[in-house]
């Protein structure tokens, strides 16, 4: 049988992966909705920028299409935020504070019904691996 801390670390890692997938899914959905909308609204500006590119043209193109500009900046911002968040965890690993937050989230997930998909996804592999190890 595996040590309980090893199983807990595996579960924390699975929950971290789930959070990572959820964040990237949000980024992709934002680009597919808001990003494409803003790029479509700016298509005439792109033609102008292609012919006569100046920073003034870019500024005025974005200033007169505020909704498109904010949508585009939102997509760029969340993409950058997720990249920084993921690269921090890749370079430094999970901080103790983040690990404690994930462990507390695991405790809440354990209280869910056994048929809940989130509980099945996080706890099923760890329990199977502990059975195999014994």
N, C-alpha and C positions, 0 to 999 in steps of 0.2 A: 504494500500500500504506500502511496506517495505521502509525503509530508503535507500537512494542511496548508502551510504557507506557500508551498509550490503550487497547490491547486488554486489558492487564492490569487497568487501572481498570474496564473494562467487566465483566471476569470477576469482579473483587472485588465490584462492585455486584450482579451476578447472585447471587453466593454470599451476600451480605448479604440480598438479597431472599428467598432460600431460607431462611435462618435466621429471618427475620422471619415468613414464612409458617408455618414449623415451630413457632415459639413461639405464634402465634395459634391454630394448630390444636390445640396442647396445651391452651391456655386453653379453647377451645371444648369439647374432649373432657372436660376436667375439669368444666366447668359441666354438660355433658350427663349425666355419670355421678355424680360426687360432689355437685355442686350440686343436681341434681334429687332425689337421694336424701336429702340433708339437708333440703331444703325440704319434701319429702313427710313426713319424720319429724317435722317441726316444725308440721305443719298444725293440730294441735289447739292448739298454743301460739298460732298466728296468730289462731285464733278467740277465744282468751282476750284476746290483746292488742287485738283489734279492739273487744271489749266494754269492757275496762278497761285501757287502756294506762298502764302505769307502768314506770319503769326497773327497779324491783324485779322485776316480772313478767318482763321481758326477761332479767334476770340469772338468775333461777331457772329460767326456761324453757331457757336455754342451759346452765346448770350441771347440770341433770338430764338433758340430752341431749348428753353430751360428744362422742360420735362425730359427731353431726350438726353440733354447733358447730364442731368441728375441721375437718370437711369444708367447711363454709361459709366459715370463716376462711381455709382453704387456697385456696379458689377466689378469694376476694376478694384475698388476698395475691399470688397469681401474676398476677392481672389487673392489679393496681396495679404490680407489678414490670415487667411487659411494657410497660405504658403509660409508666412512667418511662424505661425503657431506650429505647423508640422515640422518645419526645419529646426525650431527650438527643441522640440522633443526628440528629433533625430540626433542632434548634436549633444544635448545635455541629458537626455533621458527624462523620465517623468520626475517632477519635483515631488518632495514629500507631501506638500500641500495638495497637489493634483492627485497623487496616489490616494491620499486620505479621502478626497472628494469622490473618487471613483469607488473606493471601498464602501463609503456611505451610500452611494447610489446602488451598489450591489446589494446591500442590506434591504433597501427599498424594493428592489426587483425580486428578492427572495420572498417577499410578502405577497407577491402577485399570485394569481391562480396558476397551478401547474400547467394548464393548457395555454397560457399566454405565450405568444411567439418569441417575445424578447427573452423570457425566462428559459424557454427551450433552447434558444440559440446560444445563450451565454453559459448555461449550466450543463447542458447535455454532453458536450465533448469532454469537459473536465471530469464528470462522473464516470464516463466510459473509460477514460484513460486511467482513472484510479482503480477501476475494476480489472483492467488489463494488467496493471502493474502488480496486483496482488496474487 
